[in-house]
Amino acid sequence: MHQSVEVDSSSRGAVVRSIPVLSLLASMILCNVSVAQDSATFSCPAGTADVMKYFVMQKSLREQHFMHGSVNSIYTKVFPNEDFGARGYWFWLKSATGNGFDVKAFDAEHVYMRATELTWTDSSTFKRFDRDLPIAQRCVSEGKPGAEIKVRTTHFHYYSSCQAYKASDLGTVVNSLDAPTLMNVGGNVGQVWTRVLHYRYNCDATFKNCSDEEQFYLANGYGIWQWKHYRGGVLVKTTAEDNLENGRSSGDLPCKNSYEQNPE
């Protein structure tokens, strides 16, 4: 059974205003400490697992490998490029040239959705949440499912040529992360411990009657290897990236505001 919590996505990254009596030197020290903490390798408490090892391909593989699929592939880039920092973001690039992408972020509390492509052939077009949307706890009890996360505020913007031009929202959202299960990825990977993220959106005000659900199959050490989209309970699209192959993406994202954290 999932524990359920409602998260106010608008509260992430809230600015704590400086106390006027703090000296400039003290402010600089605090800033330096913050930067050091952001770049430091993160550890979950004893008895819990860092779910980043499911969301993201491990560093020893991702620098020279990608997950190949018949519809699209997944090339993973993590910033900072380590396993894993206290906070940061990553790209799932869906082609060798960088066409098609997801941007997700992480901190000590949660993993978040940030942005996704709009027009496949033009990476200067995308959709981005106004505030990063929490999809999973960062640290989850070993062998257990994550807490169910309910999000009421889901505003996002459409972008073209890196500029926002239209606003929308996804109703309410309900996210859950399954306990790890040994699954056969197929291809040349074989059986790997996998957690499935259930991303339900366009739900009503009571977090019920969600019209859409996307399922992300996340393998320990490999990241995403399968994706499914259900609408009204009917499967409308699926992809599988089930072969580990040598190669790197030559593409990158042209708009900094598609991946950098929004200023507060």
N, C-alpha and C positions, 0 to 999 in steps of 0.2 A: 504494500500500500504506500502511495506517495504522500509524503508530508506536503502541505500546500501553504504557500505564502504569497501575498500580494506585494509586488515591488513597484514603487513609484519611479519610473525610469527618468522622470524629470529631476530627480534628486542627485543623480550621479554627477560627480565632479563639481559639486557646489563649492563656491568660493568662500573661504573663511577670511573675513576682512581683518586686516592687520590692526593691532592695538596701537594707537598713536604713539605711546611712549616707547615702543620698541625702537632701538637704534638701527641705523642702516647696517651696521656690522652684524647685528643679531639676525636681521632679515636675510643677509647674504649667507650666513651660516645655515639658517633653516632651509634656504633654497638649495644649497649644496647637499645637505642631508637628504632632501627630497629627491634630487637627481640620483644620488647614490642608491637610494632605496629602489627607485624605479628600475635601475639597471641591474640590481643585485639578483642573483638566482633565488627563486622563490621555493619554499618548502611548505607542504601542507602539514597540518598537525598529525601526530601519530594516530594510526587507525583510519586515516582518510587517504584518498588517492587524488592526485592532480589530474583533472579530466582533460587537461591540455594534451596529455599523451595519447588520448583518443581522437581529439579534434585535429591534431597536427602531426604530419609525418615527422619522425625523429630526425635530428640534425644529421646524423651519420648517413642517412639515406637521401634526404631531400635536396642536398646540395648537388647531387649528380643523378637523381632519379625522379620519376614522376609516375603517377597512376594512369595508365592508358585505358581508354574506353572506346566503344564503337560510335557513340554519339559525341562525346567530348572527353577530354582528358583533364587531369588535375595536376597542376604544378604549384607547389607550396613555397611561399616566401614568408618568413617570420621576422618581425622587427620588435625587439632586438633579436639577432640571429643566434639564439642559444636555446637550451632546453632547461627551464623556461624562466623568463624574467618575471618580476613582480607585476609588471603591467606592460602592455604593448598591443600590437595588432598583427594580423597576417592576411595574405592574399591567397585565395584559391583561384589561380588563373586557369581558364578552361581551354586554352589552346597554347601552342608554342609561341604564337605572336602576341599573346595577351588579350585577344578578343574573347569577351565573356569573362566575368570575374565576380567573386564575392569578396567583401572585406569584412572581417570579424575582428573583435577586440577582446581584451582580457585584462583583469586586474585581480587583486587578492580575493575579491568577493564573488565575481561572476565572469562568465563568458557572454559576449554580446554580439548581436548583429549590428552592422554599421551601414553597409552599402552593397548594392548589386547592380549588374549591368542593366541597361535599358535597350539600346540598339546594339546587337551583337558585334557589328562591324565598326562601331564607333565608341571607343572607350571614354570619350569626353561626354557621353550621355550615360546617365545612371539614376538610380533612386537611392536616396539616403535618408535614414531616420534623423529627425531633429535632435533626439537624444538616443544614444546607443540603447538598443533593446535587449534586456537580459534574457538569455535563453537557458542557462544552466548555472548551478553553483560551481565555483572554481574547485572546491574541495568536497568530495563526496565519500561517504563511508565505503571502505573496501568491500567490494562484492555486493553493494546495495544500490538501489535506485536513488537518483537525486530527488530533491524536493520539487514538487510541482510549483511552477512560477506563474503567477497571474499578473498581467500588465494591462493597466487601463488606458494609459496615454500612449498612442502609437502614431503620432504625427510624423509624416515624412514629406520630402519634396522631390519632384522630378527635376533633372538637370540636363541641359544641352549646352555644348561648348563650355562646360564647367560652370555654368550659371543656372541658378534655380529659376524655374519659370511657372511651376504649378505645385499646389499643396494638396495633400490627401491624408487619409489615415486608414488603419486596418481594423477598425472596431476595437474590441478587446482581444487579448492574446492569452493563450494558456500553453505553457511549455513544460515538458517533462523529459527526463533522461532515464532510460531503462537501466536495470542492473546488467553487468556484463554477462554475455552468453557466448559460448564457443560456436562460431559460425564458419561455414566454408565460404571464403571469399571467392574461390574459383580461380581461374587463370593460373598464374604461376605462384600465387601467394599461399593458397591452402587455408587451413583452419587458423583463425585468429580470434582472440577475445574481442567482442564487439559490443558497444553500447549504441542503442538507437535513440536519437533525439526526435521527439514528437513536437512539432511546431504547429500549433493550431491557431488560426487567425480568422478574422471576420466573424468573431463571436459576438453574442449580444451583451447587454449591460450587466448580466449576471454571470458572465463567463461560460454560458451554455450555448448550444446550437451553433457551433463553429462550422462555417460552410467549407473551410479549407483546412487541410492538414498536409504538411510536408514532413517526410521522414528522412532523416540523415543517418546512414549506417556508418559508424565510426570505429575503425579497428585500431587496437592498441599498437602504436608505433608506425601506422600507415596513414591514419586520417580517414577521410571519407572514401568509401568504395562503392556506395550505392545510394541513390536518391529516388524517392517516390513522391508524387503529388496526387492527393485525393481531393475531389470536390464533390460535396454531397455524399460522401462515402464511396464514391466510384473512382477507381484509379484512372487518371487522365494522362499521366506521363511518368516515365521512369528512365533512369540512366544507370549504367554500371561501369565503374572504372576498376577493373579487376585484374589488371596485369601490371606488375612493377617493371618499368623499362628504364634504360639509361637515357639521359637527356636533360636539358635545362631549357626553360623558356627564355627567349630573347626579348620578350615584350615587357612592358611596364605600364603603369597607369599615369596618364598625362595630367590629371587634375589632382592637386594636393588635397583639395577639399572632398575628394572621394574616399580618402583614407586617413588623413590626419584628424586628431581629436578636435572637435569644435571648441573654439574659445568660449569661456563662460562669461 
